[in-house]
């Protein structure tokens, strides 16, 4: 096995394990683990997050792949990203409404609402330039963690660095596209969560 081949295997694995819907699901699990509430409520809120921020967006893209409407789960063709991103944003918004209706703690509602905003901005941006959705998907949770645990979130920077490396190695993005995705993900989630939690 050559070094080049090994790098691509590692990069593909990182890209799969830290795709945007999976990262959102992981963050949802982290959030629920910090909430002191009865188990039945926690399971319900986590279920809402996983269904609307992870499962439904992935199922929709899977449907598009099966119908050969897109070229794969990561949708390399920028022109075909708009509808999946809008569907993902709509799904997260429904999840947000359900969290509000069931009395979920503000951090969980803030997280899903921030993903609505992030999805819409990513959809608008990708009509002009192919930013890294993987980068946005892993830096959004970092921004949310910053609100919860403060500056020690810096220890999590290894995750977006690994994802950025993987996307560049695979030729999916350039360094500026990865940097833009990471910056957009962190900034949007941080701002929306800050405004929501302060209200």
Secondary structure, DSSP 8 states (H G I E B T S, - for coil): --HHHHHHHHHHHHHHHT-HHHHHHHHHHHHHHT--S-HHHHHHHHHHHIIIIIIHHHHHHHHHHHTTSSSSTT---GGGHHHHHHHHHHHHHHHHHHHHHTT--HHHHHHHHHHHHHHHHHHHHHTTS---HHHHHHHHHHHHHHHHHGGGGGGGHHHHHHHHHHHHHTTS--HHHHHHHHHHHHHHHHHHHHHHHH-
